[in-house]
Amino acid sequence: MEFQEVLDLLQSQDANERAYAAQLLGNHVDALDDEQYDAAKQALNNALIDPNPMVLMAAMQSLGRFNRSGLPQLEATDDNETELVAMVCQVCGKPEMLADAATCEYSNCPYK
């Protein structure tokens, strides 16, 4: 399957096809050139608002494999220690930016 076909599949009406496309992008991230890498990363970021949880999870997992960076790596020193904080709801597991208190089905949602 060609790269553009995978990107197009992320726009499918079928959630199974969208999830499959998201998985493909993550599985083959190392084979992408820089332009494809950027396009794939943007497409997966867009998939983070997919209403289907299967697609959302596939996009999140694939984005975890996108770790190329043009930025220098920082080393922790006494002057710049940083604590990593999970950016997901501890109750439902949705990314924090997608946690919607108005529609959350959990009574103990910390965003309500």
N, CA, C and O of each residue as an XYZ file, in Angstrom:
448
protein
N       0.848     -1.167      0.000
C       0.000      0.000      0.000
C       0.904      1.242      0.000
O       1.869      1.315      0.760
N       0.587      2.193     -0.840
C       1.352      3.435     -0.934
C       1.042      4.355      0.242
O      -0.019      4.259      0.859
N       1.989      5.250      0.544
C       1.852      6.151      1.679
C       0.569      6.982      1.599
O      -0.166      7.080      2.581
N       0.300      7.575      0.448
C      -0.887      8.425      0.314
C      -2.168      7.616      0.513
O      -3.156      8.132      1.036
N      -2.151      6.363      0.101
C      -3.318      5.502      0.312
C      -3.582      5.293      1.807
O      -4.735      5.241      2.235
N      -2.521      5.173      2.588
C      -2.670      5.009      4.042
C      -3.253      6.281      4.644
O      -4.156      6.221      5.478
N      -2.732      7.441      4.219
C      -3.287      8.706      4.709
C      -4.756      8.839      4.336
O      -5.566      9.288      5.148
N      -5.106      8.449      3.107
C      -6.501      8.511      2.670
C      -7.376      7.568      3.494
O      -8.532      7.874      3.784
N      -6.813      6.420      3.866
C      -7.557      5.437      4.651
C      -7.901      5.986      6.037
O      -8.897      5.580      6.636
N      -7.088      6.899      6.542
C      -7.392      7.544      7.828
C      -8.656      8.403      7.758
O      -9.202      8.791      8.791
N      -9.118      8.698      6.551
C     -10.328      9.493      6.354
C     -11.540      8.628      6.011
O     -12.616      9.155      5.727
N     -11.375      7.325      6.034
C     -12.441      6.394      5.671
C     -13.657      6.545      6.587
O     -13.530      6.986      7.729
N     -14.816      6.181      6.086
C     -16.024      6.146      6.898
C     -15.999      4.962      7.866
O     -16.701      4.969      8.877
N     -15.195      3.955      7.558
C     -15.107      2.733      8.355
C     -14.052      2.892      9.454
O     -12.874      3.087      9.156
N     -14.463      2.812     10.701
C     -13.545      2.978     11.830
C     -12.456      1.912     11.825
O     -11.323      2.200     12.211
N     -12.762      0.696     11.402
C     -11.738     -0.357     11.347
C     -10.626      0.019     10.377
O      -9.450     -0.225     10.649
N     -10.996      0.612      9.246
C      -9.994      1.031      8.277
C      -9.159      2.189      8.823
O      -7.948      2.231      8.604
N      -9.790      3.131      9.531
C      -9.050      4.248     10.112
C      -8.061      3.751     11.164
O      -6.920      4.212     11.212
N      -8.490      2.817     12.000
C      -7.606      2.261     13.023
C      -6.442      1.501     12.379
O      -5.298      1.606     12.822
N      -6.746      0.746     11.342
C      -5.708      0.001     10.624
C      -4.675      0.955     10.035
O      -3.473      0.701     10.124
N      -5.137      2.056      9.433
C      -4.226      3.038      8.845
C      -3.344      3.660      9.918
O      -2.146      3.849      9.707
N      -3.925      3.976     11.057
C      -3.140      4.556     12.153
C      -2.065      3.571     12.612
O      -0.927      3.967     12.865
N      -2.421      2.294     12.720
C      -1.446      1.277     13.116
C      -0.331      1.144     12.081
O       0.842      1.020     12.432
N      -0.709      1.172     10.799
C       0.296      1.065      9.736
C       1.320      2.187      9.831
O       2.520      1.952      9.689
N       0.850      3.399     10.068
C       1.776      4.527     10.150
C       2.763      4.339     11.295
O       3.949      4.632     11.143
N       2.290      3.858     12.430
C       3.186      3.608     13.550
C       4.139      2.462     13.303
O       5.300      2.515     13.708
N       3.655      1.422     12.637
C       4.488      0.249     12.382
C       5.607      0.523     11.373
O       6.629     -0.163     11.372
N       5.408      1.524     10.517
C       6.383      1.775      9.450
C       7.011      3.160      9.549
O       7.507      3.688      8.554
N       6.993      3.742     10.727
C       7.514      5.103     10.903
C       8.972      5.224     10.480
O       9.371      6.257      9.942
N       9.766      4.199     10.711
C      11.191      4.270     10.380
C      11.449      4.263      8.877
O      12.536      4.634      8.432
N      10.459      3.844      8.094
C      10.624      3.802      6.642
C      10.211      5.105      5.966
O      10.361      5.245      4.753
N       9.692      6.063      6.738
C       9.188      7.312      6.159
C      10.315      8.321      5.975
O      11.195      8.460      6.824
N      10.264      9.029      4.833
C      11.205     10.137      4.676
C      10.691     11.315      5.509
O       9.611     11.230      6.093
N      11.445     12.402      5.569
C      11.090     13.515      6.446
C       9.737     14.127      6.111
O       8.968     14.456      7.014
N       9.442     14.280      4.839
C       8.160     14.862      4.424
C       6.999     13.938      4.808
O       5.982     14.398      5.325
N       7.155     12.652      4.554
C       6.120     11.686      4.927
C       5.963     11.626      6.448
O       4.850     11.531      6.965
N       7.081     11.683      7.143
C       7.056     11.649      8.609
C       6.197     12.789      9.148
O       5.338     12.578     10.005
N       6.434     13.992      8.641
C       5.662     15.146      9.101
C       4.186     15.017      8.745
O       3.322     15.349      9.556
N       3.893     14.539      7.539
C       2.498     14.370      7.119
C       1.800     13.297      7.954
O       0.644     13.462      8.344
N       2.501     12.204      8.225
C       1.925     11.122      9.013
C       1.668     11.574     10.444
O       0.627     11.266     11.024
N       2.618     12.301     11.004
C       2.458     12.789     12.367
C       1.260     13.736     12.466
O       0.501     13.675     13.433
N       1.090     14.608     11.474
C      -0.054     15.520     11.461
C      -1.359     14.744     11.320
O      -2.341     15.055     11.993
N      -1.375     13.743     10.455
C      -2.586     12.938     10.261
C      -2.954     12.194     11.540
O      -4.132     12.094     11.882
N      -1.958     11.674     12.245
C      -2.229     10.973     13.506
C      -2.689     11.946     14.589
O      -3.556     11.611     15.395
N      -2.116     13.139     14.612
C      -2.592     14.152     15.552
C      -4.056     14.480     15.285
O      -4.840     14.646     16.219
N      -4.419     14.572     14.015
C      -5.815     14.831     13.664
C      -6.716     13.678     14.091
O      -7.877     13.890     14.443
N      -6.185     12.463     14.061
C      -6.968     11.284     14.447
C      -7.234     11.237     15.955
O      -8.064     10.449     16.408
N      -6.551     12.062     16.725
C      -6.773     12.074     18.172
C      -8.149     12.606     18.557
O      -8.556     12.497     19.714
N      -8.857     13.176     17.606
C     -10.223     13.628     17.896
C     -11.268     12.718     17.257
O     -12.450     13.057     17.204
N     -10.828     11.576     16.780
C     -11.755     10.607     16.187
C     -12.739     10.143     17.262
O     -12.328      9.845     18.384
N     -14.030     10.079     16.934
C     -15.021      9.661     17.937
C     -14.938      8.179     18.304
O     -15.502      7.761     19.316
N     -14.251      7.393     17.504
C     -14.161      5.964     17.769
C     -12.950      5.682     18.657
O     -11.829      6.022     18.276
N     -13.140      5.070     19.831
C     -12.014      4.827     20.738
C     -10.942      3.914     20.156
O      -9.773      4.024     20.524
N     -11.321      3.020     19.261
C     -10.353      2.127     18.635
C      -9.367      2.933     17.775
O      -8.166      2.662     17.770
N      -9.890      3.914     17.058
C      -9.046      4.771     16.218
C      -8.180      5.658     17.106
O      -6.989      5.838     16.848
N      -8.780      6.202     18.138
C      -8.054      7.061     19.075
C      -6.875      6.313     19.690
O      -5.767      6.848     19.739
N      -7.092      5.096     20.157
C      -6.020      4.311     20.769
C      -4.927      3.966     19.757
O      -3.740      4.019     20.077
N      -5.332      3.611     18.533
C      -4.341      3.283     17.503
C      -3.486      4.506     17.181
O      -2.274      4.392     17.003
N      -4.121      5.671     17.109
C      -3.374      6.903     16.827
C      -2.416      7.226     17.965
O      -1.269      7.604     17.728
N      -2.887      7.076     19.201
C      -2.033      7.358     20.353
C      -0.836      6.416     20.401
O       0.291      6.846     20.650
N      -1.082      5.141     20.162
C       0.013      4.169     20.178
C       1.021      4.462     19.072
O       2.231      4.379     19.282
N       0.514      4.802     17.907
C       1.419      5.084     16.789
C       2.214      6.352     17.032
O       3.405      6.404     16.727
N       1.576      7.367     17.574
C       2.299      8.607     17.850
C       3.435      8.385     18.846
O       4.429      9.111     18.829
N       3.292      7.402     19.697
C       4.359      7.071     20.635
C       5.625      6.594     19.943
O       6.706      6.622     20.531
N       5.496      6.161     18.713
C       6.658      5.693     17.947
C       7.306      6.816     17.143
O       8.392      6.647     16.587
N       6.637      7.951     17.086
C       7.157      9.096     16.338
C       8.077      9.878     17.265
O       7.623     10.733     18.025
N       9.360      9.582     17.200
C      10.279     10.196     18.146
C      11.479     10.866     17.490
O      12.482     11.129     18.153
N      11.384     11.139     16.214
C      12.444     11.927     15.586
C      12.343     13.339     16.125
O      11.247     13.849     16.358
N      13.461     13.950     16.316
C      13.432     15.309     16.830
C      14.617     16.081     16.299
O      15.739     15.576     16.261
N      14.360     17.304     15.893
C      15.438     18.184     15.478
C      15.974     18.971     16.653
O      16.905     19.763     16.505
N      15.385     18.757     17.829
C      15.798     19.499     19.012
C      16.870     18.737     19.773
O      16.863     17.506     19.782
N      17.783     19.444     20.405
C      18.797     18.761     21.212
C      18.157     18.137     22.449
O      17.185     18.666     22.987
N      18.703     17.024     22.889
C      18.205     16.365     24.087
C      18.714     17.109     25.314
O      19.883     17.487     25.382
N      17.833     17.313     26.274
C      18.209     17.984     27.510
C      18.620     16.959     28.544
O      18.011     15.895     28.656
N      19.640     17.279     29.288
C      20.044     16.432     30.397
C      19.569     17.075     31.684
O      19.706     18.284     31.865
N      19.012     16.277     32.575
C      18.542     16.811     33.846
C      19.738     17.149     34.722
O      20.652     16.340     34.888
N      19.722     18.324     35.264
C      20.728     18.749     36.229
C      19.992     19.256     37.454
O      18.764     19.343     37.452
N      20.710     19.580     38.465
C      20.069     20.126     39.662
C      19.320     21.411     39.348
O      18.349     21.743     40.027
N      19.765     22.141     38.319
C      19.153     23.416     37.971
C      17.885     23.268     37.148
O      17.018     24.140     37.198
N      17.757     22.182     36.392
C      16.599     22.065     35.508
C      15.864     20.732     35.642
O      15.416     20.179     34.637
N      15.732     20.211     36.849
C      15.005     18.972     37.040
C      13.555     19.171     36.623
O      12.937     20.188     36.937
N      13.033     18.202     35.924
C      11.669     18.277     35.423
C      10.927     17.013     35.808
O      11.442     15.907     35.643
N       9.723     17.177     36.320
C       8.885     16.024     36.637
C       7.952     15.782     35.463
O       7.269     16.697     35.004
N       7.925     14.545     34.981
C       7.018     14.201     33.899
C       5.639     13.904     34.477
O       5.510     13.168     35.455
N       4.619     14.481     33.865
C       3.257     14.317     34.346
C       2.416     13.741     33.216
O       2.474     14.226     32.085
N       1.636     12.710     33.518
C       0.751     12.129     32.525
C      -0.298     13.149     32.120
O      -0.853     13.846     32.969
N      -0.567     13.237     30.845
C      -1.535     14.190     30.338
C      -2.822     13.477     29.932
O      -3.432     13.798     28.912
N      -3.222     12.505     30.747
C      -4.464     11.787     30.485
C      -5.313     11.793     31.741
O      -4.801     11.889     32.856
N      -6.594     11.691     31.546
C      -7.523     11.616     32.674
C      -7.252     10.313     33.425
O      -7.185      9.244     32.819
N      -7.100     10.407     34.726
C      -6.804      9.227     35.533
C      -8.008      8.307     35.692
O      -7.859      7.168     36.136
N      -9.194      8.781     35.336
C     -10.406      7.979     35.478
C     -10.729      7.230     34.186
O     -10.896      6.010     34.197
N     -10.816      7.967     33.067
C     -11.248      7.325     31.819
C     -10.106      7.043     30.853
O     -10.275      6.265     29.914
N      -8.940      7.664     31.066
C      -7.790      7.419     30.213
C      -7.741      8.255     28.948
O      -6.824      8.089     28.143
N      -8.706      9.155     28.749
C      -8.685     10.011     27.566
C      -7.575     11.052     27.725
O      -7.239     11.450     28.840
N      -7.009     11.488     26.593
C      -6.049     12.583     26.689
C      -6.711     13.780     27.365
O      -7.886     14.064     27.129
N      -5.956     14.472     28.201
C      -6.506     15.571     28.987
C      -7.230     16.598     28.123
O      -8.267     17.131     28.518
N      -6.683     16.871     26.954
C      -7.304     17.878     26.094
C      -8.633     17.406     25.512
O      -9.401     18.227     25.011
N      -8.925     16.102     25.565
C     -10.185     15.588     25.048
C     -11.182     15.256     26.147
O     -12.323     14.894     25.858
N     -10.769     15.374     27.399
C     -11.662     15.080     28.515
C     -12.730     16.170     28.578
O     -12.421     17.344     28.779
N     -13.969     15.773     28.408
C     -15.085     16.722     28.393
C     -15.995     16.422     29.568
O     -16.691     15.407     29.575
N     -15.992     17.297     30.558
C     -16.772     17.084     31.775
C     -18.259     16.991     31.477
O     -18.980     16.263     32.158
N     -18.724     17.713     30.477
C     -20.150     17.726     30.177
C     -20.654     16.380     29.659
O     -21.817     16.035     29.867
N     -19.795     15.624     28.993
C     -20.230     14.353     28.425
C     -19.601     13.129     29.084
O     -19.889     12.000     28.689
N     -18.755     13.339     30.075
C     -18.096     12.211     30.739
C     -19.122     11.366     31.479
O     -19.985     11.892     32.182
N     -19.021     10.069     31.317
C     -19.974      9.150     31.940
C     -19.560      8.713     33.344
O     -20.304      8.001     34.019
N     -18.381      9.136     33.781
C     -17.883      8.733     35.091
C     -18.214      9.785     36.144
O     -17.908     10.964     35.961
N     -18.821      9.377     37.217
C     -19.221     10.317     38.269
C     -18.017     10.900     38.994
O     -18.102     11.998     39.544
N     -16.901     10.185     39.004
C     -15.712     10.667     39.701
C     -14.707     11.344     38.761
O     -13.509     11.377     39.044
N     -15.203     11.878     37.647
C     -14.352     12.570     36.677
C     -13.731     13.791     37.337
O     -14.456     14.629     37.875
N     -12.395     13.914     37.309
C     -11.748     15.056     37.950
C     -11.958     16.370     37.176
O     -11.607     17.439     37.673
N     -12.521     16.295     35.980
C     -12.728     17.500     35.170
C     -14.136     18.074     35.321
O     -14.475     19.075     34.690
N     -14.962     17.429     36.170
C     -16.330     17.933     36.390
C     -16.307     19.041     37.401
O     -17.354     19.601     37.727
